[in-house]
Amino acid sequence: MRWISAIALSTALALAFTFSVSGDAEASKRKKAAPKAKLCSATTIDNKKVSFRCKASEKCCYDGLMAKGNCVPAGQVCF
């Protein structure tokens, strides 16, 4: 009787481990990819909304005098 219990327990543990490993693999496949671009918005001098896109690794800058949005690398300063 103990042999049957031992075999049943080992089978149950093996199945539980198999399902938990495959569930983790599927969860890692469903991770969202990093965004490729971001939406930047600003307000002009006359209170109009302006929007433009930059790469995810860039910083959004808006030049109020020229009324133009531009993107610069993350380490640089907006002028």
N, CA, C and O atoms as CSV, one atom per row, in Angstrom:
chain,resi,resn,atom,element,x,y,z
A,1,MET,N,N,0.819,-1.186,0.000
A,1,MET,CA,C,0.000,0.000,0.000
A,1,MET,C,C,0.872,1.263,0.000
A,1,MET,O,O,0.511,2.262,-0.621
A,2,ARG,N,N,2.013,1.220,0.692
A,2,ARG,CA,C,2.899,2.371,0.722
A,2,ARG,C,C,3.509,2.643,-0.641
A,2,ARG,O,O,3.727,3.799,-1.003
A,3,TRP,N,N,3.788,1.591,-1.403
A,3,TRP,CA,C,4.368,1.768,-2.734
A,3,TRP,C,C,3.412,2.519,-3.653
A,3,TRP,O,O,3.827,3.384,-4.424
A,4,ILE,N,N,2.157,2.187,-3.567
A,4,ILE,CA,C,1.159,2.851,-4.406
A,4,ILE,C,C,1.070,4.339,-4.032
A,4,ILE,O,O,0.980,5.197,-4.910
A,5,SER,N,N,1.095,4.632,-2.755
A,5,SER,CA,C,1.047,6.024,-2.303
A,5,SER,C,C,2.293,6.782,-2.756
A,5,SER,O,O,2.201,7.934,-3.180
A,6,ALA,N,N,3.443,6.143,-2.669
A,6,ALA,CA,C,4.692,6.797,-3.082
A,6,ALA,C,C,4.690,7.082,-4.580
A,6,ALA,O,O,5.114,8.157,-5.002
A,7,ILE,N,N,4.223,6.142,-5.381
A,7,ILE,CA,C,4.166,6.341,-6.831
A,7,ILE,C,C,3.164,7.444,-7.175
A,7,ILE,O,O,3.437,8.283,-8.033
A,8,ALA,N,N,2.022,7.445,-6.518
A,8,ALA,CA,C,1.004,8.471,-6.778
A,8,ALA,C,C,1.528,9.858,-6.398
A,8,ALA,O,O,1.303,10.825,-7.125
A,9,LEU,N,N,2.217,9.955,-5.275
A,9,LEU,CA,C,2.759,11.237,-4.839
A,9,LEU,C,C,3.837,11.739,-5.802
A,9,LEU,O,O,3.850,12.920,-6.148
A,10,SER,N,N,4.733,10.862,-6.236
A,10,SER,CA,C,5.801,11.283,-7.148
A,10,SER,C,C,5.226,11.693,-8.511
A,10,SER,O,O,5.735,12.621,-9.140
A,11,THR,N,N,4.187,11.019,-8.963
A,11,THR,CA,C,3.536,11.388,-10.222
A,11,THR,C,C,2.866,12.755,-10.101
A,11,THR,O,O,2.964,13.583,-11.007
A,12,ALA,N,N,2.201,12.982,-9.003
A,12,ALA,CA,C,1.532,14.270,-8.789
A,12,ALA,C,C,2.551,15.409,-8.722
A,12,ALA,O,O,2.324,16.474,-9.295
A,13,LEU,N,N,3.660,15.196,-8.034
A,13,LEU,CA,C,4.694,16.225,-7.966
A,13,LEU,C,C,5.328,16.496,-9.329
A,13,LEU,O,O,5.606,17.646,-9.669
A,14,ALA,N,N,5.553,15.451,-10.100
A,14,ALA,CA,C,6.135,15.623,-11.434
A,14,ALA,C,C,5.188,16.409,-12.337
A,14,ALA,O,O,5.637,17.272,-13.091
A,15,LEU,N,N,3.904,16.129,-12.276
A,15,LEU,CA,C,2.934,16.865,-13.084
A,15,LEU,C,C,2.831,18.324,-12.633
A,15,LEU,O,O,2.754,19.228,-13.465
A,16,ALA,N,N,2.829,18.549,-11.344
A,16,ALA,CA,C,2.744,19.918,-10.831
A,16,ALA,C,C,3.961,20.729,-11.259
A,16,ALA,O,O,3.823,21.895,-11.630
A,17,PHE,N,N,5.140,20.139,-11.214
A,17,PHE,CA,C,6.358,20.828,-11.635
A,17,PHE,C,C,6.326,21.130,-13.130
A,17,PHE,O,O,6.737,22.212,-13.548
A,18,THR,N,N,5.849,20.197,-13.931
A,18,THR,CA,C,5.770,20.390,-15.380
A,18,THR,C,C,4.842,21.540,-15.723
A,18,THR,O,O,5.178,22.367,-16.570
A,19,PHE,N,N,3.690,21.612,-15.088
A,19,PHE,CA,C,2.747,22.683,-15.387
A,19,PHE,C,C,3.252,24.032,-14.887
A,19,PHE,O,O,3.012,25.053,-15.532
A,20,SER,N,N,3.939,24.057,-13.761
A,20,SER,CA,C,4.437,25.342,-13.267
A,20,SER,C,C,5.560,25.875,-14.144
A,20,SER,O,O,5.644,27.086,-14.344
A,21,VAL,N,N,6.418,25.024,-14.671
A,21,VAL,CA,C,7.502,25.464,-15.543
A,21,VAL,C,C,6.940,25.959,-16.870
A,21,VAL,O,O,7.392,26.989,-17.371
A,22,SER,N,N,5.977,25.266,-17.451
A,22,SER,CA,C,5.418,25.720,-18.727
A,22,SER,C,C,4.610,26.993,-18.543
A,22,SER,O,O,4.558,27.815,-19.458
A,23,GLY,N,N,3.981,27.182,-17.399
A,23,GLY,CA,C,3.236,28.412,-17.131
A,23,GLY,C,C,4.163,29.607,-17.030
A,23,GLY,O,O,3.817,30.691,-17.501
A,24,ASP,N,N,5.341,29.438,-16.425
A,24,ASP,CA,C,6.311,30.529,-16.326
A,24,ASP,C,C,6.865,30.897,-17.704
A,24,ASP,O,O,7.106,32.070,-17.986
A,25,ALA,N,N,7.064,29.901,-18.550
A,25,ALA,CA,C,7.579,30.172,-19.890
A,25,ALA,C,C,6.561,30.952,-20.705
A,25,ALA,O,O,6.933,31.865,-21.442
A,26,GLU,N,N,5.291,30.612,-20.587
A,26,GLU,CA,C,4.257,31.337,-21.319
A,26,GLU,C,C,4.111,32.752,-20.781
A,26,GLU,O,O,3.862,33.679,-21.552
A,27,ALA,N,N,4.258,32.934,-19.492
A,27,ALA,CA,C,4.138,34.270,-18.910
A,27,ALA,C,C,5.271,35.170,-19.397
A,27,ALA,O,O,5.057,36.362,-19.616
A,28,SER,N,N,6.471,34.619,-19.570
A,28,SER,CA,C,7.580,35.443,-20.047
A,28,SER,C,C,7.392,35.833,-21.508
A,28,SER,O,O,7.892,36.876,-21.928
A,29,LYS,N,N,6.691,35.031,-22.285
A,29,LYS,CA,C,6.419,35.368,-23.681
A,29,LYS,C,C,5.416,36.510,-23.778
A,29,LYS,O,O,5.431,37.262,-24.752
A,30,ARG,N,N,4.542,36.650,-22.781
A,30,ARG,CA,C,3.493,37.660,-22.825
A,30,ARG,C,C,3.937,39.015,-22.302
A,30,ARG,O,O,3.135,39.948,-22.268
A,31,LYS,N,N,5.185,39.147,-21.897
A,31,LYS,CA,C,5.665,40.433,-21.395
A,31,LYS,C,C,5.568,41.471,-22.502
A,31,LYS,O,O,5.804,41.169,-23.672
A,32,LYS,N,N,5.225,42.677,-22.132
A,32,LYS,CA,C,5.093,43.741,-23.114
A,32,LYS,C,C,6.467,44.224,-23.545
A,32,LYS,O,O,7.404,44.307,-22.750
A,33,ALA,N,N,6.554,44.534,-24.812
A,33,ALA,CA,C,7.808,45.066,-25.341
A,33,ALA,C,C,7.954,46.521,-24.919
A,33,ALA,O,O,6.965,47.205,-24.657
A,34,ALA,N,N,9.159,46.971,-24.858
A,34,ALA,CA,C,9.413,48.364,-24.499
A,34,ALA,C,C,8.870,49.272,-25.605
A,34,ALA,O,O,8.936,48.916,-26.782
A,35,PRO,N,N,8.342,50.426,-25.244
A,35,PRO,CA,C,7.803,51.311,-26.269
A,35,PRO,C,C,8.913,51.831,-27.178
A,35,PRO,O,O,10.028,52.090,-26.727
A,36,LYS,N,N,8.594,51.981,-28.470
A,36,LYS,CA,C,9.575,52.460,-29.437
A,36,LYS,C,C,9.551,53.980,-29.538
A,36,LYS,O,O,10.558,54.593,-29.893
A,37,ALA,N,N,8.417,54.590,-29.230
A,37,ALA,CA,C,8.290,56.036,-29.330
A,37,ALA,C,C,7.394,56.535,-28.209
A,37,ALA,O,O,6.626,55.777,-27.616
A,38,LYS,N,N,7.513,57.836,-27.931
A,38,LYS,CA,C,6.638,58.420,-26.925
A,38,LYS,C,C,6.016,59.685,-27.493
A,38,LYS,O,O,6.602,60.362,-28.337
A,39,LEU,N,N,4.839,59.984,-27.021
A,39,LEU,CA,C,4.112,61.152,-27.489
A,39,LEU,C,C,4.454,62.336,-26.597
A,39,LEU,O,O,4.295,62.275,-25.378
A,40,CYS,N,N,4.918,63.402,-27.209
A,40,CYS,CA,C,5.287,64.614,-26.481
A,40,CYS,C,C,4.250,65.678,-26.782
A,40,CYS,O,O,3.738,65.751,-27.899
A,41,SER,N,N,3.939,66.497,-25.800
A,41,SER,CA,C,2.985,67.579,-26.023
A,41,SER,C,C,3.474,68.839,-25.328
A,41,SER,O,O,4.193,68.782,-24.331
A,42,ALA,N,N,3.064,69.985,-25.880
A,42,ALA,CA,C,3.448,71.279,-25.332
A,42,ALA,C,C,2.340,72.272,-25.635
A,42,ALA,O,O,1.419,71.985,-26.399
A,43,THR,N,N,2.444,73.432,-25.029
A,43,THR,CA,C,1.492,74.507,-25.255
A,43,THR,C,C,2.241,75.698,-25.848
A,43,THR,O,O,3.287,76.102,-25.341
A,44,THR,N,N,1.694,76.249,-26.922
A,44,THR,CA,C,2.325,77.393,-27.571
A,44,THR,C,C,2.044,78.671,-26.790
A,44,THR,O,O,1.340,78.647,-25.780
A,45,ILE,N,N,2.595,79.782,-27.260
A,45,ILE,CA,C,2.409,81.071,-26.592
A,45,ILE,C,C,0.932,81.482,-26.584
A,45,ILE,O,O,0.451,82.091,-25.628
A,46,ASP,N,N,0.220,81.134,-27.673
A,46,ASP,CA,C,-1.190,81.490,-27.748
A,46,ASP,C,C,-2.109,80.362,-27.246
A,46,ASP,O,O,-3.261,80.268,-27.671
A,47,ASN,N,N,-1.605,79.514,-26.349
A,47,ASN,CA,C,-2.340,78.438,-25.653
A,47,ASN,C,C,-2.919,77.369,-26.574
A,47,ASN,O,O,-3.974,76.813,-26.270
A,48,LYS,N,N,-2.263,77.069,-27.680
A,48,LYS,CA,C,-2.658,75.954,-28.539
A,48,LYS,C,C,-1.824,74.740,-28.158
A,48,LYS,O,O,-0.640,74.857,-27.840
A,49,LYS,N,N,-2.460,73.571,-28.196
A,49,LYS,CA,C,-1.757,72.325,-27.890
A,49,LYS,C,C,-1.014,71.834,-29.123
A,49,LYS,O,O,-1.563,71.821,-30.225
A,50,VAL,N,N,0.220,71.438,-28.934
A,50,VAL,CA,C,1.061,70.892,-29.990
A,50,VAL,C,C,1.552,69.529,-29.525
A,50,VAL,O,O,1.957,69.367,-28.374
A,51,SER,N,N,1.516,68.557,-30.416
A,51,SER,CA,C,2.033,67.234,-30.051
A,51,SER,C,C,2.981,66.741,-31.146
A,51,SER,O,O,2.812,67.045,-32.327
A,52,PHE,N,N,3.979,65.973,-30.717
A,52,PHE,CA,C,4.957,65.394,-31.625
A,52,PHE,C,C,5.504,64.129,-30.977
A,52,PHE,O,O,5.289,63.894,-29.788
A,53,ARG,N,N,6.204,63.321,-31.752
A,53,ARG,CA,C,6.731,62.047,-31.252
A,53,ARG,C,C,8.249,62.071,-31.228
A,53,ARG,O,O,8.908,62.645,-32.094
A,54,CYS,N,N,8.778,61.415,-30.187
A,54,CYS,CA,C,10.219,61.200,-30.067
A,54,CYS,C,C,10.467,59.717,-29.812
A,54,CYS,O,O,9.560,58.989,-29.409
A,55,LYS,N,N,11.684,59.280,-30.047
A,55,LYS,CA,C,12.056,57.908,-29.708
A,55,LYS,C,C,12.005,57.752,-28.195
A,55,LYS,O,O,12.085,58.738,-27.463
A,56,ALA,N,N,11.873,56.532,-27.732
A,56,ALA,CA,C,11.775,56.280,-26.294
A,56,ALA,C,C,13.049,56.683,-25.562
A,56,ALA,O,O,12.995,57.027,-24.381
A,57,SER,N,N,14.184,56.647,-26.234
A,57,SER,CA,C,15.450,56.982,-25.581
A,57,SER,C,C,15.777,58.473,-25.654
A,57,SER,O,O,16.810,58.899,-25.135
A,58,GLU,N,N,14.918,59.273,-26.288
A,58,GLU,CA,C,15.179,60.699,-26.440
A,58,GLU,C,C,14.327,61.529,-25.485
A,58,GLU,O,O,13.357,61.040,-24.904
A,59,LYS,N,N,14.713,62.797,-25.337
A,59,LYS,CA,C,13.996,63.725,-24.479
A,59,LYS,C,C,13.196,64.681,-25.360
A,59,LYS,O,O,13.673,65.110,-26.411
A,60,CYS,N,N,11.989,65.011,-24.933
A,60,CYS,CA,C,11.132,65.945,-25.665
A,60,CYS,C,C,11.517,67.376,-25.328
A,60,CYS,O,O,11.662,67.729,-24.157
A,61,CYS,N,N,11.684,68.196,-26.359
A,61,CYS,CA,C,11.987,69.613,-26.169
A,61,CYS,C,C,11.047,70.422,-27.048
A,61,CYS,O,O,10.679,69.994,-28.141
A,62,TYR,N,N,10.662,71.595,-26.559
A,62,TYR,CA,C,9.806,72.483,-27.355
A,62,TYR,C,C,10.403,73.881,-27.341
A,62,TYR,O,O,10.694,74.440,-26.284
A,63,ASP,N,N,10.578,74.429,-28.527
A,63,ASP,CA,C,11.111,75.779,-28.676
A,63,ASP,C,C,9.936,76.729,-28.830
A,63,ASP,O,O,9.259,76.724,-29.858
A,64,GLY,N,N,9.690,77.547,-27.807
A,64,GLY,CA,C,8.552,78.453,-27.817
A,64,GLY,C,C,8.671,79.568,-28.836
A,64,GLY,O,O,7.663,79.999,-29.395
A,65,LEU,N,N,9.887,80.048,-29.090
A,65,LEU,CA,C,10.076,81.128,-30.057
A,65,LEU,C,C,9.837,80.660,-31.489
A,65,LEU,O,O,9.223,81.367,-32.288
A,66,MET,N,N,10.320,79.478,-31.801
A,66,MET,CA,C,10.157,78.936,-33.149
A,66,MET,C,C,8.863,78.138,-33.295
A,66,MET,O,O,8.480,77.770,-34.406
A,67,ALA,N,N,8.194,77.871,-32.183
A,67,ALA,CA,C,6.964,77.074,-32.167
A,67,ALA,C,C,7.196,75.723,-32.837
A,67,ALA,O,O,6.457,75.310,-33.730
A,68,LYS,N,N,8.246,75.055,-32.376
A,68,LYS,CA,C,8.621,73.776,-32.979
A,68,LYS,C,C,9.070,72.807,-31.897
A,68,LYS,O,O,9.822,73.175,-30.994
A,69,GLY,N,N,8.610,71.581,-31.993
A,69,GLY,CA,C,9.051,70.533,-31.088
A,69,GLY,C,C,10.219,69.784,-31.692
A,69,GLY,O,O,10.265,69.575,-32.905
A,70,ASN,N,N,11.153,69.382,-30.868
A,70,ASN,CA,C,12.277,68.587,-31.350
A,70,ASN,C,C,12.685,67.586,-30.290
A,70,ASN,O,O,12.277,67.680,-29.133
A,71,CYS,N,N,13.485,66.640,-30.696
A,71,CYS,CA,C,13.938,65.557,-29.811
A,71,CYS,C,C,15.452,65.609,-29.703
A,71,CYS,O,O,16.146,65.819,-30.697
A,72,VAL,N,N,15.957,65.420,-28.504
A,72,VAL,CA,C,17.400,65.387,-28.283
A,72,VAL,C,C,17.741,64.122,-27.492
A,72,VAL,O,O,16.893,63.594,-26.772
A,73,PRO,N,N,18.972,63.637,-27.621
A,73,PRO,CA,C,19.359,62.480,-26.809
A,73,PRO,C,C,19.190,62.771,-25.311
A,73,PRO,O,O,19.264,63.924,-24.887
A,74,ALA,N,N,18.971,61.753,-24.541
A,74,ALA,CA,C,18.622,61.900,-23.124
A,74,ALA,C,C,19.665,62.677,-22.327
A,74,ALA,O,O,19.300,63.335,-21.353
A,75,GLY,N,N,20.921,62.632,-22.686
A,75,GLY,CA,C,21.947,63.311,-21.924
A,75,GLY,C,C,22.132,64.786,-22.266
A,75,GLY,O,O,22.838,65.502,-21.556
A,76,GLN,N,N,21.510,65.241,-23.337
A,76,GLN,CA,C,21.711,66.624,-23.769
A,76,GLN,C,C,20.678,67.551,-23.156
A,76,GLN,O,O,19.676,67.106,-22.596
A,77,VAL,N,N,20.937,68.847,-23.271
A,77,VAL,CA,C,20.075,69.885,-22.695
A,77,VAL,C,C,19.177,70.453,-23.781
A,77,VAL,O,O,19.606,70.614,-24.923
A,78,CYS,N,N,17.933,70.758,-23.432
A,78,CYS,CA,C,17.008,71.410,-24.371
A,78,CYS,C,C,17.330,72.892,-24.433
A,78,CYS,O,O,17.589,73.522,-23.408
A,79,PHE,N,N,17.313,73.449,-25.637
A,79,PHE,CA,C,17.526,74.884,-25.801
A,79,PHE,C,C,16.268,75.548,-26.265
A,79,PHE,O,O,16.247,76.763,-26.461
